[in-house]
Amino acid sequence: MISRPASLSLVLGLAIALFASPTYAQDTPAPDSLTSAPADTANVVPQRDAFDVLRSILGKATPPSELVTKTKRGLSLTLLPSVGYNPAYGAYVGASIALGGWLGDPENTSISAGSLSGSYAFSGQVSFQFKSDFYTSRNGWALKGDWRYLDTSQPTFGLGPTNPSATEYPMNFKLYRFYQAGYKRLGASPVYAGVGVLFDRYDEIHDLRAEAGESTPYTEYSGGAPSRSQSVGLSANVLVDTRDNGINAYKGFFWNASLRSYLPDLGSDQARQALWSDFRTYTVLPAHSHNVLAAWNYLWFTFGHSPYLDLPAVGWDTYGRSGRGYVQGHIRGTNQAYLELEYRMQLTRDGLFGAVGFVNFTSTTTLEENIFVNPDLGFGGGLRIKFTKRTRTNLALDAARGQDDKTRFFLALQEAY
């Protein structure tokens, strides 16, 4: 639930951290543009994170200063137990393990990140998820994975943009997902190319209002009420990554595009294609500050008849972070274009506290005309607490509103993008 909270989660314990390397790394306070002048170490404020605060409370010794300690390879593991409540399935308990660090020399290897989470809702629903963005030594390979098992319920609201008069259509289903892609770096460039496999199986699908005898968006689109769907395919992928940090970037850009083909010969219910493009960019604003303007755009197109639950929808990106202001799956359509802008501010000189403000726009094609319509708006703000300065990982608490005028809270370990 940490990676895609649809309700406020309460962190039970601060963390249990197991460092693959015992060395505490320097947390770069800002992009290169902020450090072009000779360093005045007398005026540099040592960076702090939640673990420093915990050590201070417990009276523990402070580790060596990040000003004189060099970053070393190794992954950090952070455990966060949590409990929360979601109107869709009630109270739940769970835990998440966040991974961050370097699989090679940090001087020539991009940071790797991942998360493993599990939760149990008292209504009987279960979730296990593993997400990974790993870079091998010298960035020879990039490995990206999205593995999920969900036994869940989720309301849907039909296809197309939000409609104030639309009612919820509760659905129960199980999802088995395995997405894994490998990218080979092309020479010494920031460009990678690769292939991937994709497997989605929705099982035991129950459209509760359809089972009560109503006509629903699911039955109208599907021509009935199928209890399962399966999509199996291959993808051709390209990746360009110039970010200075893949967990919390200060500068650079990221682009990942994937052309996906689902084939009956591999076990897919029917032949179809999909195109996914994910672009992100980061700029220090104003110059020589610690503040960053981040932008995120994705395009998600489908060709052929996709299963209803596989259609583009907010909150169904890999890390479930799009569409803050809406519950997962609220906006769904045959194609989707998304844009989000977020301004990230450092509130304290030691980097412990920060804040963000964001706005997003989601435009979805209608089923009848298959044209993009006026975008749905979401907006909000949030607090940031530096959780692990070694990897710039933040604990993020956001409040957001959509066009249904409801405030929703989101808790996550790592930035939205």
N, C-alpha and C positions, 0 to 999 in steps of 0.2 A: 504494500500500500504506500510505501514511501515514494515510489517512482511515479505513481499516478493516483494521488489522493483525490477523492471526490467529496471529502469532508475533512474537518479539522482532526488531525491526529495529535495525541498527547504523547510526547516522548517520556518514557518511564525512567530511563537512565541516561546520563549524558553520553557515555560511550565506553566500549572496551576496545582499545587499540593495540594491535599486534603488528609491530613494524618488522618487515622483512630485513630492513637495515636499521640499526639502532641510531644512526646518525640523523639529526634533525637538519633539514635542508633550508637553504635560504629561500624565503618567499619574496620573489622579485616584487618590489613595491610598485613598479610602474613600467611601461614600455621603455624601449631604448631612448625614445625621444625625451624622456624625463631624466635621463642620466647621462646626457651627452656632456655636461660640464663635469670637471673633476669632482670626485666624490668628497664631500665634507663629512667625514664620519662623525664629527662632533655633533652635527645637527641631524643625523639620521636616527629616526625613532625605531627601535627594534620592534619587529612585527610580533603580534600575539595572536593566539587562537584559543579555542575553548579549553584545550588541554593545559595551556599555561595558567588559565584562570583556576582550573580544578587543582593544579599543583599548588598554586598560591593558597587556596583555601585549605588544602590538606597539609600545608607546610613542607612540601617536597622541594628538593633542590631543582633549580632551573637548569635545563640542558645547555650545552654550549651555544653562544650567540650565533644567530644565523649570519651575522656579518663576517664571521671567520670560518664558517663551516661549509664545506662544499657538498652540493647535492650528490647523492650516490644512488646507484641502481637499486631496485627492490620495490615490491608492492606493499602498500599499507592496507591493512584490513580494519574496518571500523564497524562495530556491531551496534545497532540501534533497536532495542525493543520498543514496541509502540502499542497503543490501544486507541480505538476511535469509534466513531459512529457514522454510518452512512444510511440515509433514508431508504435506499434501495434494498439493503439487506441487514440493517441493524448494527449492533455492536460487534466489534471484531478485536482480536489480538493478533500480533504478528511480530516479525523481526526482519531486519534488512542488514545485509553486509555490503558495505561499499568498498570497492577496490580502487586504488589509485597509486601510480608510481611509474617507474621506468623499467623496461625489460632489457635495456642496454645502457650504454654510457649516456647520461642526460645531455652531454655536449653534442651528440649527434643522433639522439633517439627521441621521438615525440613521446609525450606522456600517455600512458595507458589508463583506461578507466573501465569500471564494470560494476554491476550490482547484482546481488542474489537476494531475493526476498520471498517470504512465505507468510501467509496469514490464514486465519480461520475465523469465520463469522459464526455467531451463536445460532444463526438461522440454518447452519449446516454448509455454508459456502466456503470453498477452499481456493487458494491462489498460490501458485509457485511461478516465479519468473526469474530468468537470468538474462541480463543484457551486457554486451561486451563490446568495447572498442580498444583493441590491443594493437600495439606497434612493436614488431620485433626489433632486435638490435640493428642499429644504423638505418632504421625504417625500411628494411628490406621487404617486409610484408606488413600489410594491415589486415587484421582479422576482425570482422564485425558479426555479432550474433544477436538473435532475438528468439529466445526459447520461452514458451509459456504453457502452463496448464491452468485453466480457469474452470471452475464449477461455480457459475455465477448467475445473477439476474441483473437485468439492465433495462431501463425504459428506453424506448425509441419514440420518435416524434414524426415519423414519415420522412419523405424525401423533399429536398429543396430547402429554401431559407427558413428561418424561424417564423413561426406564425403565432401571434399572441392568443389566438383562439384554439390552437392545437392542444389536444389532450395526450397524456402519456399512453403508450402501448407497452405494458410490461412484457418482457421476454426472459425466459430462463434457457440456458444452454451450457454446454461444456465445450471448451476450445482446447485443441491440441495444436500448438504451433512450433515449428522448427524452421527458422531462417538462419542460414549461415553463408557468409561470403568471404572469399579470400582475394586480396588485391596485391599485385606485384608492383613494386616501385619501378618506374621507367627511368633508368640511369640515375643521375644525381638530382633529378627534377622533383618538384613536389607533386607530380602527377602519378597516379596509380591506375591500373586496369585489372579487372578480375571477373570472376564468375561466381555464381551462388546458386544455392538450392532453396526452394520455398515449399513449405508444407503447412496447410491449414485444414483442419478438420473440425467442423462444428457438429456436435452430436447432441442428441436428446433436446432438440430445439422445441420449446413450448411457447407459442404465442397465446397468452392467457385470454385475451379478449377474443381471439379467433376461436379458441376452444369453447368459449361461451356463446358462439354462434354469430359473432360480428364479422363484418368485412373490415380488414385492417390493411395498412400500407404493406405489411409483409405478404399477406395472401394476394393482394392485388398485383404486386410486383412479381411474385414467384409463381402466380397461376395456381395457387393452392397453398397448403401449409406443410412443406417438406420438413421432416424431423431431423434431417442431416444434410450437410453439404461438404464436399471435399475439393480442394484446389491444390494441385501439385505442379510445380513448374521449375524453370531454370531462368537465371537472370544474367545479363551482360551489364557490367558496371564500370563506371569511371569515377575517380575520386581525385580531387585537388585540395590540398590542405597546407596553408601557410600560417596557421595560427601559432602563436607563441606558447599556448597552453590549451589543450583540448578540453579541460575541465572548466576553466574560467579564463577565457581569452581576454587580453588587453588589446591585441592588434592582429591583423591578418584576415584571411577569409577561408571559407570552407565550401566546397561544392561536391555533392554526391548525387549521381544520376544512375538510375537503374531501369533498364528495359526488361520487362518480365513476360515470359510466355508460359502459359499453363496448358499442359498437353494431356489429352486422354490416354496416350500410350504410357504415361507415367502414373496414371491413377486419378487424374483430374476428371471431375464430372463432365466438363465440357471445355472446348478450346476457347481461349480468350487471351487478351494481352493487357498489360498495364504499364504505365510510365510514371516513375517517381523521380522528382528533382528536388533537391534540398540545398538551398544556398544561404550562407550566413556570413556576415561581415561585422568587423569590430573597429571602432575609431575612437581615439582619445579625444575628448571634447570637454572643455577647451584644451588646447595644446599645453603640455607641461603640467597637466593636472592628474589626479588619480581617478577621474571619472571617464566612463566609457559609454558611447552610444552603440548599441548592438541592434542589428537588423536580421530578420529571419524571413525567408520566403520559401514556401514549398508549392509545387504543382503536382497534382495527383490525378491522372487521367486513366480512364478505362476504355477498352475497345472490346466489344462483344458483351454478352450478358453475364455479368458477375453475380454471384450469390449475394443476397440482400445484406448479410452481415459482413461481407467482404468489400462493400462499397466504401469509397472515401468518406471519412467521418472525423470530426474533431476529437482529439484525445486518443486516436488510434495510430499515431506515429510511434516510432520505436520506443521512445521513453515516455509516451503519453503526456506530453507537455503542451500541445497546441490547444488553443481555444480556452485559455484561462478566462473564467467568467461563465462557462457552460459545463454541464455534466458531460461525461464521456459519451460520444455518440449522439449528442443532441442535434447537431447539424450534419446531415448525411445526404449524399447525392451521387450522381453518376460520375461527375468530375468535380474537383475542388481546387481553388486557388487561395493561398493563405499568405498574409503579410503581418508581421509583428515588429514593432519598434519598442526597445526598452532602454531607458537611461539608468545607468548604474553609478551610484555615488558612494564615496567613502566618507563615513561620518566621523571617524576617529583616526588620528594620525597613525596609531599602531595597527590599523587595519582590522580591528576586532569587530567593529560594527559598521554596517553599510545599509543603504536603502535603494530601492528601485521604484520606478514608475513605468508603466507599460500600456500600450494600446494595440489591439489586434483587429484584423478584418478578415472575414471568411466569406468567400463568394462560391456558390455552389450552383451547378446546372440543374434546371428543372427536368423532370422525366419527360414531360410532354414535348417541350420545344428544344431541349438540350442546349440551352444558352445560359451564359452566366448572368446572374441578376445582381441587384444591389447588395453589397456585402453586409453581413451581420457584424456588429461592433461588440467588442469586449474591452474592458479597461480595468486598471487597478493599480495597486502599489504593494510594496512589501518591505520587510525587514530582513537584513542579512547579518549572520553571525559567522565569523571566520572559524570554521570547524577544524580544519587541518591546514596549517600554513605551508606544510611541505608540498602540498599539491594544489593549493589555493581553493580547496573545497569549502563551500559555504553551506550553512544550514539556512534554508530559505522558507520564510513564512509569508504568504501572499494572501491578500483579499481582493476579489475581483467580482465584477458585475457584467452581466450580459443584457440583451435586450428584453429579457423577461423580468428585469428589475429585481433580481434576487442576488444577494451577496453570498459568495461561496469562498471557502478558505482552502488553501492548498499548502501542504507542508512537504518539503522535498530536501534531499541531500544532493546538492549540485544545482547549478543554474538551469533554467529552462532550456537554454541552448548556448 
